[in-house]
Amino acid sequence: MQGGCRRDKPRDMGIAERDYHRNRRHGGGFLSQLPPVVKWLLLANIGIFFLDIFLGHPLVKFGAFAIQSAIFEFRLWEFVTFQFLHGSLGHLLFNSMGLYFFGPWIERWWGSKKFLLFYLLCGGAGAALFSVLTFIGVLPGGMESGLIGASAGIYGIFIGVAVIAPDLRVALLFPPIELSMRQLAIALLAISTGAILLSLGGNEGGEAGHLGGAILGFILVRWPQLLGRDAGVEIRRSRSRPFVSKLRPRTRLELEQDSAVDLILEKISREGFQSLTAEERDILHKASQRKNSDS
């Protein structure tokens, strides 16, 4: 770590080798199309990075996560502050790309307040798994080993999108292939697990952070009631038509609503959740409530 920090060099949780790109509609500026929490997280990460360089790295010294200080010295804020710190411009760039392209999906699914909680909890889970694996001797380094980067929260976002829209197609820049979100999530988890178990790449601590964030991200999106009973709108398209009781025939209005929902789900598959209008999101929300009341 630069600036004479008392800890070992923090392990960057970058995703430089896992680029991706997805076509989006443009208009109104770089940040204008982003929901508020994603936008302010991006601005905070970028601003803190350059401010820390300008000041001589006091923020990294204060906020990087280390087991000794965070747990044994009760500097519990490090479970949060490390998520806003980055070790290099490339580290910041690729984490920002992940947040920019995939963060809006999850923020609009959870709502802004719950998304922020989800993001920070996934980041904290990354630090927690890093600590556990260090305690039991799986990871190299000791209690002073540091951890910085937003990638634990971003891996939670990746896995969340894979749960919500597993068949969404993403085109990677390197390698230049196209994958579904399900395939991308499996590949990312396999890389992190392999790097930890086989000690590959020299960033095992960062990969442990990735894995911790991904695990909690899956749990919270799979069971959203853990963050509140009304957390998110469940978007799952069944492979067959649901059974309808003959005692309550479906009305014409219900059939029209189902057709509208099908069209909206098709739009999500093509263009992403962020492409929906407020009216379309309201239709999905009402359809989810109707489904829950019928069950």
C-alpha positions in Angstrom: 0.0 0.0 0.0 1.3 3.4 -0.8 1.9 6.3 1.6 3.7 4.2 4.3 0.6 2.4 5.5 1.1 0.3 8.5 -0.5 -2.7 6.8 0.5 -5.1 4.1 -0.5 -4.1 0.6 -4.3 -4.5 0.3 -5.4 -7.1 -2.2 -7.2 -5.4 -5.1 -10.6 -6.9 -5.9 -10.5 -5.8 -9.5 -12.3 -7.3 -12.4 -9.8 -6.2 -15.1 -9.8 -9.6 -16.8 -13.6 -9.8 -16.8 -14.6 -7.0 -19.1 -18.1 -6.9 -20.6 -20.2 -4.6 -22.7 -23.9 -4.4 -23.3 -25.8 -2.2 -25.8 -27.7 0.5 -24.1 -29.8 3.5 -25.2 -28.0 6.7 -24.9 -29.3 10.2 -24.4 -29.1 13.0 -21.8 -25.5 12.5 -20.7 -23.2 10.0 -19.1 -24.9 9.9 -15.7 -28.4 11.1 -16.4 -29.8 7.7 -17.2 -28.5 6.1 -14.0 -30.7 5.7 -10.8 -29.5 7.8 -7.9 -27.6 5.4 -5.7 -25.6 3.9 -8.6 -24.8 7.5 -9.7 -23.6 8.6 -6.3 -21.6 5.4 -5.7 -19.7 6.0 -8.9 -19.1 9.7 -8.1 -18.0 8.7 -4.5 -15.6 6.0 -5.7 -14.0 8.3 -8.3 -13.8 11.3 -6.0 -12.3 9.4 -3.1 -9.7 7.8 -5.4 -8.4 11.1 -6.7 -8.7 12.9 -3.3 -6.7 10.2 -1.7 -3.9 10.6 -4.3 -3.9 14.4 -3.8 -3.7 14.1 0.0 -1.0 11.4 0.0 -3.1 8.3 0.7 -4.5 9.1 4.2 -7.9 7.7 3.3 -6.4 4.2 2.4 -4.5 4.2 5.7 -7.7 5.1 7.6 -10.3 3.0 5.7 -8.6 -0.2 4.3 -9.9 -3.4 5.8 -7.6 -5.5 7.9 -8.5 -8.3 10.3 -6.3 -6.9 13.1 -7.8 -3.4 13.1 -11.3 -4.1 12.0 -12.0 -7.0 14.4 -9.5 -7.0 17.2 -9.2 -3.2 17.5 -13.0 -2.7 16.8 -12.5 -0.4 13.8 -15.8 -1.8 12.5 -16.2 1.0 10.0 -13.6 -0.7 7.9 -16.2 -3.2 6.8 -17.8 -0.3 4.8 -15.0 2.2 4.1 -12.7 -0.3 2.2 -15.4 -0.6 -0.4 -14.8 3.0 -1.5 -11.0 2.7 -1.9 -9.1 1.5 -4.9 -5.4 0.6 -5.5 -5.0 1.8 -9.0 -6.8 3.6 -11.9 -7.4 0.3 -13.6 -8.9 -1.2 -10.5 -11.2 1.8 -10.2 -12.1 1.7 -13.9 -13.2 -1.9 -14.1 -15.2 -1.8 -10.8 -16.9 1.4 -12.1 -17.8 -0.4 -15.4 -19.4 -3.2 -13.4 -21.4 -0.8 -11.3 -22.4 1.3 -14.3 -23.7 -1.5 -16.5 -25.3 -3.8 -13.9 -26.0 -1.7 -10.9 -29.1 -0.1 -12.4 -30.7 -3.5 -12.8 -30.5 -4.2 -9.1 -31.3 -0.7 -7.9 -34.5 -0.6 -9.9 -35.4 -4.1 -8.7 -34.8 -3.4 -5.0 -35.5 0.3 -4.9 -32.8 2.8 -4.0 -32.7 2.4 -0.2 -32.7 -1.4 -0.2 -30.2 -1.5 -3.0 -27.7 0.6 -1.0 -28.1 -1.8 1.9 -27.8 -4.8 -0.4 -24.6 -3.4 -2.0 -22.9 -2.5 1.4 -23.9 -5.8 2.9 -22.4 -7.8 0.0 -19.2 -5.7 0.4 -19.1 -6.5 4.1 -19.7 -10.2 3.3 -16.6 -10.1 1.1 -14.5 -8.8 4.1 -16.1 -11.4 6.4 -15.3 -14.4 4.1 -11.8 -13.0 3.6 -11.4 -12.9 7.4 -12.8 -16.5 7.9 -10.5 -18.0 5.2 -7.5 -16.1 6.7 -8.3 -17.4 10.2 -8.5 -21.0 9.1 -5.3 -20.8 7.0 -6.7 -21.0 3.5 -5.5 -17.6 2.5 -1.8 -16.5 2.8 -0.9 -13.5 4.9 -1.7 -12.6 8.4 -4.0 -10.4 10.5 -2.4 -7.2 9.0 -3.2 -8.1 5.4 -5.4 -5.5 3.9 -8.4 -5.5 1.5 -9.7 -2.6 -0.6 -12.1 -2.3 -3.5 -15.8 -2.3 -4.5 -15.8 -5.7 -6.2 -17.4 -7.7 -3.4 -20.5 -5.5 -3.7 -20.3 -5.6 -7.5 -20.1 -9.4 -7.5 -23.2 -9.4 -5.4 -24.8 -7.3 -8.2 -23.6 -9.7 -10.9 -25.1 -12.7 -9.1 -28.3 -10.8 -8.4 -28.8 -10.0 -12.1 -28.0 -13.7 -12.9 -30.8 -14.8 -10.5 -33.3 -12.2 -11.9 -32.5 -12.6 -15.6 -30.4 -15.7 -16.1 -30.9 -15.7 -19.9 -29.8 -12.1 -20.4 -27.0 -12.1 -23.0 -23.8 -10.1 -22.4 -20.9 -9.7 -24.9 -17.5 -9.7 -23.3 -14.7 -7.5 -24.6 -12.0 -10.0 -23.5 -12.3 -12.7 -24.5 -14.7 -11.6 -27.3 -17.5 -14.1 -26.6 -21.2 -13.8 -25.8 -22.6 -15.5 -22.6 -25.8 -15.6 -20.7 -25.8 -14.0 -17.2 -26.0 -17.5 -15.8 -22.9 -18.7 -17.7 -21.0 -15.5 -16.7 -21.9 -15.9 -13.1 -20.8 -19.6 -13.1 -17.5 -18.6 -14.8 -16.8 -15.8 -12.3 -17.5 -18.0 -9.3 -15.3 -20.8 -10.8 -12.4 -18.4 -11.3 -12.6 -17.0 -7.8 -12.9 -20.5 -6.2 -10.1 -21.9 -8.3 -7.8 -18.9 -7.6 -8.3 -19.4 -3.8 -7.9 -23.2 -3.8 -5.0 -23.3 -6.2 -3.3 -20.1 -5.1 -3.4 -18.6 -8.6 -2.8 -15.0 -9.6 -1.5 -13.7 -6.3 -4.9 -12.1 -5.4 -6.5 -14.9 -3.4 -7.7 -12.4 -0.7 -9.4 -10.3 -3.4 -11.0 -13.4 -4.8 -12.3 -14.4 -1.4 -13.9 -11.0 -1.2 -15.5 -11.6 -4.6 -16.9 -14.9 -3.5 -18.2 -13.6 -0.2 -20.1 -10.8 -2.0 -21.5 -13.2 -4.6 -22.8 -15.7 -1.9 -24.6 -13.0 0.0 -25.9 -11.5 -3.2 -27.4 -14.8 -4.2 -29.0 -15.3 -0.8 -30.6 -11.8 -0.6 -32.0 -11.8 -4.2 -33.2 -15.4 -3.9 -35.0 -14.6 -0.6 -35.6 -10.9 -0.7 -37.8 -10.9 2.3 -34.6 -10.9 4.3 -34.3 -7.2 3.6 -38.0 -6.6 4.1 -41.3 -8.2 3.1 -41.8 -5.9 0.1 -38.2 -6.1 -1.1 -38.1 -6.2 -4.9 -40.5 -7.5 -7.5 -40.0 -11.1 -8.3 -39.4 -11.5 -12.0 -39.6 -15.1 -13.0 -41.0 -16.4 -16.2 -42.3 -19.9 -15.9 -41.8 -22.4 -18.7 -45.5 -23.3 -18.8 -48.7 -21.6 -18.1 -49.7 -21.6 -14.4 -52.6 -23.8 -13.3 -55.9 -21.9 -13.1 -58.7 -23.2 -11.0 -61.9 -24.0 -12.9 -63.9 -22.6 -10.0 -62.6 -19.1 -10.9 -62.5 -18.6 -14.7 -60.0 -16.1 -15.9 -61.5 -12.8 -16.9 -60.7 -11.0 -20.1 -59.0 -8.3 -18.1 -56.7 -10.9 -16.5 -55.8 -12.3 -19.9 -55.0 -8.8 -21.2 -52.8 -8.2 -18.1 -50.9 -11.4 -18.6 -50.3 -10.5 -22.2 -49.0 -7.1 -21.1 -46.7 -8.8 -18.6 -45.3 -11.2 -21.3 -44.5 -8.2 -23.5 -42.7 -6.5 -20.7 -40.7 -9.6 -19.8 -39.7 -9.9 -23.5 -38.6 -6.2 -23.4 -36.5 -6.9 -20.3 -34.8 -9.9 -22.1 -34.0 -7.7 -25.1 -33.1 -4.3 -23.5 -32.7 -4.8 -19.8 -34.8 -3.8 -16.8 -33.6 -0.2 -16.9 -35.4 0.2 -20.2 -38.8 -0.1 -18.6 -41.0 3.0 -18.2 -42.6 3.8 -14.8 -46.0 2.5 -16.2 -44.4 -0.8 -17.2 -42.7 -1.3 -13.8 -46.1 -0.5 -12.1 -47.7 -3.3 -14.3 -45.1 -5.8 -13.1 -45.5 -4.8 -9.5 -49.3 -5.2 -9.7 -49.0 -8.5 -11.4 -46.7 -9.7 -8.7 -49.2 -8.6 -6.0 -52.0 -10.3 -7.9 -50.0 -13.5 -8.1 -49.3 -13.5 -4.4 -52.9 -12.8 -3.5 -54.0 -15.7 -5.7 -51.6 -18.2 -4.2 
